[in-house]
Amino acid sequence: MRRQRSLKIVATLGPASSTYETILALFKAGADVFRLNMSHGVQEEIREKHQIIRDIERDLGRPIGILADLQGPKLRCGEFANEAEQLIEGQEFRFDLDDAPGDANRIKLPHKEIFDALKPDATLLVNDGKIKLKVKECGADYANCIVKVGGEISNHKGVNVPDVVLPLAALSEKDRDDLEFACSLGVDWLALSFVQRPEDVNEARVLANGRAALISKIEKPAAVECFDSILEVSDGIMVARGDLGVELPVYAVPPIQKRLIRACRAAGKPVIVATQMMESMIESPVPTRAEVSDVATAIYEGADAVMLSAESAVGDYAVEAVSTMDNVAKEVENDPNYLQVIAASRVRISTTIPEAITLAAREIAENTDIKAICCFTESGSTAVLVSREKAMVPIIALTPNIGTARRLALVWGLHTVVTNEVARFKLAVVSAARAARRYEFASADDKIVVIAGVPFNTAGSTNILRVAPVDEKLIFASESE
């Protein structure tokens, strides 16, 4: 089950992808990580999908990553007496805390925190930005607005407030319960919604207590403004372009995406590009040319992964959507221009010995006849550093820790292998050579680069690099370490 690409694919599971057979087909088509959306389905359904993934992992002998995506606080209006009303541009409309059913002039907005943060001239967006209102005057329990863009507003439509940082915790009570549930299952990644500040990530980290790595979803303007601080305390980033495109002008999203990806690459932290990547394939067996170009752009920019949401969760062509992404990635990565773009966008950082070792491994591999870079890693940090270099040769990440192997399934270019613990570097070289042959990265006549840290099983100790033959006889015939 070796992938013929470096990009990783995240597939969301849902009603259209809930059986062993379908999830297996998605994995074989190219999915490397499965997303469990905590916004939909009860916990027992999530548990069943998690177990199916682990059963497939056991049956195939290949580590599979699982990402649990927490819902975050949902800001929605109340109910209308007539279920829906039509707002006209220029009219006045009021949001308040009154429990009375709404009408054409007002509706309950059951979130006092919004009123506490609102100021005159702030913008309110309803129904994914289709309706736009500007605050005329506001108080502790109301906001009188002018409709700037009209449309139909109905029961429980979502409300976005792009202009202010809301005094809301990123984790609701439901999220706290779901976080504990997901960690008890043993998921590998937790995606945090509604992140506005680094404190939101720190709160989740305390609750996760090392049981899962944290991905911050960048979906609000406030998160973009303090992105560097959020990145520093996160293990990974998701560019959630759906809500970003609601709360910011749509033309601002592409440069933001490019900037966030570059920052993640420089920091050596995985980044996922998400939302509407193959939207038309919910109902169509083929994507639009624009969608293919969108996926290709994320690959050229150096994203670690791209994500399917409704396409694989509820779509009629879930497997085809994954297969299409797989084919786009392989085509792009075989383009000579891709190699030039990736090389030109590398950020040269080598301030530590592990960083210098991984830089040297990449340069040796690309300038000599080396078939693969093999790295031994306990926590995953060494493998992530190798991935950051975006080497144009395969990378095999060997670890005795199944949890590490699963988390690394999200990281660009890494083929993760669970191996026995080793106490001597020579045995590590032998193990790397066997993995290179077994997964058809190299033959007995080839050479590989092996990097590791001595003493073994110590996080962050990478300090050895060796160019080694794949033939075990030559390894044992060489001078002993």
C-alpha positions in Angstrom: 0.0 0.0 0.0 2.7 2.5 -0.9 1.4 5.9 -2.1 2.9 7.2 -5.3 2.7 10.8 -4.0 3.8 13.0 -1.1 0.5 14.9 -0.6 -1.8 13.4 2.0 -5.6 13.2 1.6 -8.1 13.6 4.5 -11.6 12.1 3.9 -14.5 12.9 6.1 -16.8 10.0 7.1 -20.5 10.3 7.1 -23.7 8.5 6.0 -22.3 7.8 2.6 -19.1 6.3 4.1 -20.0 4.4 7.2 -19.4 0.7 6.4 -16.2 -1.3 6.5 -16.4 -1.9 2.7 -16.8 1.8 1.8 -14.1 3.0 4.3 -11.7 0.3 3.0 -12.4 1.5 -0.6 -11.7 5.1 0.4 -8.4 4.1 1.9 -7.4 2.0 -1.1 -8.4 5.0 -3.4 -6.0 7.2 -1.5 -7.3 8.4 1.9 -4.5 8.6 4.4 -6.4 10.2 7.3 -10.1 9.9 8.2 -12.0 12.8 9.7 -14.8 12.2 12.2 -17.0 15.2 12.3 -18.3 15.7 15.9 -21.0 18.1 14.6 -22.9 15.3 13.1 -23.9 11.9 14.5 -24.1 10.7 18.1 -21.0 9.5 19.9 -21.9 5.8 19.4 -21.9 6.3 15.6 -18.5 8.0 16.0 -17.3 5.0 18.0 -18.4 2.6 15.4 -16.6 4.4 12.6 -13.4 4.7 14.7 -13.5 0.9 15.3 -13.9 0.2 11.6 -10.9 2.3 10.8 -8.8 0.4 13.4 -10.1 -2.9 12.0 -8.9 -1.9 8.5 -5.6 -0.7 9.9 -5.1 -4.1 11.5 -6.2 -6.0 8.4 -3.9 -4.0 6.1 -0.9 -3.6 8.5 -0.7 0.1 7.6 -1.0 3.0 10.2 -4.0 5.2 9.5 -4.6 8.6 11.0 -7.9 9.6 12.6 -8.9 13.3 13.1 -11.8 14.2 15.3 -13.2 17.7 14.4 -14.9 19.4 17.3 -18.0 21.5 16.5 -17.2 24.7 18.4 -19.8 27.2 19.5 -22.6 27.6 17.0 -24.1 31.0 16.7 -27.7 30.8 15.4 -30.8 33.0 15.5 -34.1 31.8 17.0 -37.4 30.8 15.4 -39.8 32.8 13.4 -43.6 32.7 13.8 -43.8 32.0 10.0 -40.6 29.9 9.9 -39.0 32.4 7.5 -39.1 36.0 6.5 -37.7 38.1 3.6 -35.4 40.9 4.5 -35.3 43.9 2.1 -32.2 46.0 1.5 -32.4 49.2 3.4 -35.0 48.1 6.0 -34.3 48.0 9.7 -34.1 44.7 11.5 -33.5 44.0 15.2 -31.7 41.2 17.0 -32.5 40.8 20.7 -32.9 38.4 23.6 -36.7 38.4 23.6 -38.2 34.8 23.6 -41.1 35.8 21.4 -41.2 34.3 17.9 -39.6 36.4 15.2 -41.2 38.4 12.4 -40.1 40.6 9.5 -38.7 43.2 12.0 -36.9 41.2 14.7 -35.6 37.8 15.8 -34.0 36.4 19.0 -30.3 36.0 18.9 -29.7 33.8 22.0 -26.0 34.8 22.5 -25.6 37.6 25.1 -21.8 37.5 24.4 -22.5 38.9 20.9 -24.3 41.9 22.3 -21.5 42.5 24.8 -19.0 42.7 22.0 -21.0 44.5 19.3 -20.3 48.2 18.4 -22.1 50.5 16.0 -21.0 49.9 12.3 -20.2 46.2 13.1 -21.3 43.7 10.5 -23.6 40.8 11.0 -23.8 38.0 8.4 -26.6 35.5 8.3 -26.9 32.2 6.4 -23.3 31.8 5.3 -23.0 35.5 4.4 -26.0 35.6 2.0 -27.6 38.3 4.2 -25.5 41.2 5.4 -26.6 43.7 8.1 -24.8 46.7 9.7 -25.3 47.6 13.3 -26.9 51.0 13.7 -27.1 51.0 17.5 -26.8 48.3 20.2 -27.0 47.6 23.9 -26.6 44.8 26.3 -29.6 42.9 24.9 -30.3 44.2 21.4 -28.8 45.4 18.1 -30.7 47.5 15.7 -29.4 47.0 12.2 -29.8 48.2 8.6 -30.1 45.4 6.0 -27.3 45.9 3.4 -27.9 42.7 1.5 -31.3 41.2 1.7 -32.6 37.7 1.4 -34.6 35.0 3.1 -33.9 34.4 6.8 -35.4 31.3 8.5 -35.2 29.3 11.7 -31.9 28.7 13.3 -29.7 30.2 10.5 -26.1 30.7 11.4 -24.8 34.2 12.4 -21.3 35.4 11.8 -19.7 38.4 13.4 -16.5 39.1 11.5 -15.6 42.6 12.9 -15.1 41.7 16.6 -13.4 39.2 18.8 -16.2 37.5 20.6 -15.9 36.8 24.3 -16.7 33.1 23.7 -14.6 30.1 24.6 -13.6 28.0 21.6 -14.9 24.9 23.5 -18.5 24.6 24.4 -19.8 22.1 26.9 -20.5 19.7 24.0 -17.0 20.2 22.8 -15.5 19.4 26.2 -17.6 16.2 26.3 -16.7 15.3 22.7 -13.0 16.0 23.4 -12.9 13.6 26.3 -14.8 11.0 24.3 -12.5 11.3 21.3 -9.4 11.1 23.4 -10.7 8.0 25.2 -11.2 6.4 21.8 -7.6 7.1 20.9 -7.9 9.5 18.0 -4.6 11.0 16.7 -5.6 14.6 16.0 -8.2 17.0 17.4 -9.3 19.9 15.2 -10.4 22.9 17.1 -13.2 25.1 15.7 -13.8 28.8 16.4 -10.2 29.5 17.4 -9.7 33.2 17.9 -6.6 33.4 20.1 -3.7 31.2 21.3 -5.5 30.8 24.7 -8.2 28.8 23.0 -5.6 26.2 21.9 -3.9 26.2 25.4 -7.3 25.4 27.0 -7.8 22.4 24.7 -4.2 21.2 25.3 -4.8 21.0 29.0 -7.9 18.9 28.5 -6.3 16.6 25.9 -3.2 16.1 28.2 -1.0 14.7 25.5 -3.5 12.1 24.3 -4.0 13.8 20.8 -2.2 16.4 18.7 -4.1 19.7 18.2 -5.0 21.3 14.8 -6.2 24.9 14.9 -8.9 25.6 12.3 -8.3 29.1 10.9 -11.8 30.3 10.0 -12.1 33.7 11.6 -10.4 37.1 10.9 -9.3 37.3 14.5 -7.3 34.0 14.0 -5.7 35.4 10.9 -4.6 38.5 12.7 -2.8 36.6 15.5 -1.9 33.6 13.4 1.7 33.5 14.4 0.8 33.2 18.1 -1.8 30.5 17.3 0.7 28.5 15.1 3.3 28.6 17.9 1.0 26.7 20.3 -0.6 24.4 17.7 0.6 21.0 16.4 -1.0 21.7 13.0 -3.2 24.1 11.1 -6.3 23.7 9.0 -7.1 26.5 6.5 -10.9 26.4 6.8 -11.7 28.5 3.8 -15.5 28.1 4.1 -16.0 30.4 7.1 -13.0 32.5 6.1 -14.8 33.2 2.8 -17.9 34.2 4.7 -16.3 36.6 7.2 -13.7 38.0 4.8 -14.0 39.1 1.2 -13.6 36.0 -1.0 -10.8 37.6 -2.9 -8.8 37.9 0.3 -8.8 34.1 1.0 -6.2 32.9 -1.7 -3.4 35.2 -0.4 -4.2 34.3 3.2 -4.1 30.6 2.2 -0.7 31.0 0.6 0.7 33.0 3.6 -0.5 30.5 6.2 0.9 27.5 4.3 4.3 29.2 4.0 4.3 30.0 7.7 3.4 26.4 8.6 6.2 25.1 6.3 8.7 27.4 8.0 7.6 26.2 11.4 7.6 22.5 10.4 4.0 22.0 11.3 1.5 20.2 9.0 -1.2 22.2 7.3 -4.4 21.1 5.7 -6.3 23.0 3.0 -10.1 22.4 3.4 -13.6 23.2 2.2 -15.2 22.9 -1.2 -12.2 21.3 -2.9 -14.3 18.9 -5.0 -17.8 20.3 -4.1 -19.4 19.4 -7.4 -18.5 15.7 -6.9 -21.2 15.5 -4.2 -23.5 14.9 -7.1 -21.2 14.5 -10.2 -18.7 11.7 -11.0 -16.2 14.3 -12.3 -15.0 17.6 -10.8 -15.0 21.0 -12.5 -11.7 22.3 -14.0 -11.7 25.0 -11.4 -11.8 22.5 -8.6 -8.9 20.5 -10.1 -6.9 23.8 -10.3 -7.8 24.6 -6.7 -6.4 21.2 -5.5 -3.4 21.6 -7.7 -2.7 25.1 -6.3 -2.6 23.8 -2.7 -0.1 21.1 -3.8 2.1 23.6 -5.6 2.1 25.8 -2.4 3.4 22.8 -0.4 0.3 21.9 1.7 0.7 18.7 3.7 -2.8 17.6 3.0 -6.1 18.5 1.3 -9.5 17.5 2.7 -12.8 16.3 1.5 -15.9 17.2 3.5 -19.4 16.6 2.2 -17.8 15.0 -0.9 -16.9 11.9 1.0 -19.4 12.2 3.9 -22.7 12.4 2.0 -21.7 12.5 -1.6 -22.8 10.1 -4.3 -19.2 9.7 -5.5 -17.1 9.5 -2.4 -14.5 7.0 -3.7 -14.2 8.8 -7.0 -13.6 12.1 -5.2 -10.6 10.5 -3.3 -9.3 8.8 -6.4 -9.5 12.1 -8.4 -7.5 13.9 -5.7 -5.0 11.1 -5.7 -4.6 11.4 -9.5 -4.3 15.2 -9.4 -1.6 14.9 -6.7 0.4 12.4 -8.7 0.2 14.4 -11.9 1.2 17.7 -10.2 4.1 16.1 -8.3 5.4 14.6 -11.6 5.5 18.1 -13.2 9.1 19.4 -13.4 7.7 22.9 -12.5 6.5 21.4 -9.2 10.0 20.5 -8.3 11.2 24.0 -9.1 8.4 25.7 -7.2 9.0 23.6 -4.1 12.7 24.1 -4.2 12.4 27.9 -4.7 10.0 28.2 -1.7 12.1 26.3 0.8 12.9 28.2 4.0 16.5 27.5 5.0 16.5 27.0 8.7 19.3 25.0 10.5 19.8 26.4 13.9 19.9 23.1 15.7 21.8 19.8 15.1 18.6 17.9 14.2 17.7 20.6 11.7 21.2 20.6 10.2 21.1 16.8 10.0 17.8 16.7 8.1 19.0 19.5 5.8 22.1 17.5 5.0 20.0 14.3 4.4 17.9 16.1 1.8 20.9 17.6 0.0 22.8 14.3 -0.1 19.7 12.4 -1.3 18.9 14.9 -4.1 22.5 15.2 -5.3 23.5 11.6 -5.3 21.9 8.3 -6.3 19.9 7.8 -3.1 16.6 6.0 -3.2 15.1 7.1 0.1 15.6 8.9 3.4 14.9 6.7 6.4 14.5 8.3 9.7 14.0 6.8 13.2 11.7 8.8 15.4 10.1 8.4 18.8 7.9 11.4 19.1 7.7 12.2 15.4 9.8 15.4 15.5 12.7 14.1 13.4 10.3 12.9 10.7 8.5 16.2 10.6 11.8 18.0 10.2 12.7 15.7 7.2 9.2 16.4 5.7 9.8 20.2 6.1 12.7 19.9 3.7 10.3 18.7 1.0 12.9 16.2 -0.3 12.3 14.9 -3.8 13.0 11.4 -2.8 10.7 9.1 -0.7 10.8 9.4 3.1 10.3 6.4 5.4 9.5 7.2 9.0 10.3 4.3 11.3 9.0 4.3 14.9 8.3 1.8 17.6 5.3 3.9 18.6 2.0 3.2 16.8 0.5 6.5 18.0 3.4 8.4 16.4 3.0 6.4 13.2 -0.7 7.3 13.0 -0.1 11.0 13.6 2.6 11.1 11.0 0.1 9.7 8.4 -1.0 13.4 8.0 2.5 14.7 7.2 3.7 15.4 3.7 5.8 12.7 2.1 6.1 10.3 5.0 5.6 6.6 4.6 5.2 5.5 8.2 6.4 2.1 9.4 6.0 0.6 12.9 9.2 -1.2 13.8 10.8 -2.9 16.8 12.8 -0.8 19.2 16.5 -0.8 18.4 19.4 -0.2 20.8 22.3 0.1 18.2 22.6 2.3 15.2 23.7 -0.6 13.0 20.5 -2.5 13.8 18.6 0.7 12.9 20.3 0.7 9.5 19.3 -2.9 9.0 15.7 -2.2 9.9 15.7 0.8 7.5 17.1 -1.3 4.7 14.5 -4.0 5.2 11.7 -1.4 5.1 13.1 0.2 1.9 13.0 -3.2 0.2 9.7 -4.4 1.6 7.8 -1.4 0.5 9.7 -1.3 -2.9 11.5 2.0 -2.4 14.8 0.4 -3.1 16.5 -2.8 -4.3 19.5 -4.6 -2.9 21.8 -2.7 -5.2 20.7 0.7 -4.0 21.7 3.1 -1.2 19.6 5.0 1.4 20.2 7.8 3.8 19.6 6.8 7.5 19.2 9.4 10.2 18.6 8.7 13.9 19.4 9.9 17.4 21.7 8.2 19.8 20.8 7.3 22.5 17.7 5.8 20.9 14.1 6.5 22.2 15.0 10.0 23.2 12.9 12.7 21.7 14.8 15.4 19.8 18.2 13.7 19.9 18.8 13.4 16.1 22.6 13.4 15.7 23.7 10.7 13.2 23.5 10.5 9.4 24.7 7.6 7.4 24.6 6.7 3.7 24.1 2.9 3.7 23.7 0.1 1.3 20.4 -1.7 1.2 22.1 -5.1 1.0 22.3 -6.4 4.6 25.6 -8.3 3.8 27.3 -5.0 2.9 25.9 -3.4 6.1 27.4 -6.1 8.3 30.6 -6.1 6.3 31.2 -2.4 6.9 33.0 -1.1 9.9 31.0 -1.5 13.1 29.7 1.5 14.9 
